[in-house]
């Protein structure tokens, strides 16, 4: 797996600036390695929605140390393409997850918390 530093070097080669101009964005994409240190960490952010999430966090553009302004989305797209070869959707990742029984278990709490579903009180006269 590529290190965020190497992704940043690739960004410098593509758009100029310094490694520091790009390192935060690339590190954010790979921060999920804290959860699982294999390729599965990519399911969290390496997809189209993750690229837009990076834009929300880092802003729509990055101003490089050279003064050049580039879209943050370009950096995210570069990172994901370098790791996966294309930009998948989150749905592409979900399709690859094998459902397990525990994933679908959910307690039916509606009747316990929704006053409109609770049994009506019957007054005895």
N, C-alpha and C positions, 0 to 999 in steps of 0.2 A: 504494500500500500504506500502511496506517496505521502510524504510528510507535508504539513501546511507550508513549511519553508520552501519546499520544492515547487509547490503550486504557486507560491508568491514569486519565485524566480521566473517561472513561466509567464506570470502576469507582467513582470518587469520587461521581459523580452518582447512581449506583445504590445504593451502600452507605454513603456517608459516608467520613470519614477524609481522608487526604492522598494526593497522587500517590505519595509515597515509600512508602506502605503497600503499593502494588500494583506498583510499577515493576519490582522484581526478577522477579516472576512473568511479567509481560508481556515483559520483555527476554529471559527464558529462551526463551519461545516463538519469538521472532524472532532468536535468536542464530544460527540456521542460515543467516541471510543472509550470514554470513562465508564459507560454502561456495559458495553460488550466489545472486546478488543479484537473483533474479527469483522469480516465484510458486512455482517448483519447490522452493524451500527449505522450503515448508510441509509437504511429504511427510514430513519427518523428525519433526515434533512436532504438527502440526495435525490430530489425529484422537483418537478415544476413548482409545486406549492412551497417547498423549502427555499427555492430561489426567491420567490416573492416575499417569503418571511424574512430573508436576509435583507431585502430592500426595506422592509418595515423597520428592522432593527438598526441598520447602518445608514439609512437614508437612500433616496433614489439615485444619488450620484456620489462619487468619491472625488475629492480634489487631491490630486497627486502633489508630491513635493515640488514638481516642476510647474505646477499651476494648471496642468491639464485636468479637465473634468471628464470623467467617464461614468457611464451608468453602472451602478452596483450590480445590476442584473447580469451584465456582461461577465463580471468576475465570477458570479455564482454559476452561470452557464459554463464557463471555462472549467471550473472546478469539477462539476458533475460530469461533463464530457470527458475530461481527462481520467476520471475514475471509472466511468461506466461505458464510455463510448457513445452515449446518447443521453437525452434527458427524458427519463421515464415520468409518468404521472404517479401520484400516490396510489392510485388504483392498480397500477402495474405491480407495485410492491405488495399490496393487500392480496392480489390474486395468487401470489406466491406463498402466502402464509397458510399452512395446513391447519384447518380448524380443529380445535380440541374441545371436548365436552365442557370443561370448566369455563371456556370463553363465552358460552351462551347462557350460563346460569345467571339468573337475576331474580331477586326476591320481588314478589308482587306486593308492594307497599301501598298501592293507591288507596285501598279501602281503609288503611290505617291512618292515612294522613289527609285525605281529601274529604272535607266535611260534606260535600255534595254526594259522595258515594257511600257514606256511612248509613247504617240502618237508622230510620227515623225513630225518634223517641215517641212511644205511645203512652199517653197519660191515662191512668186508671181513674175513673170517676165513681 
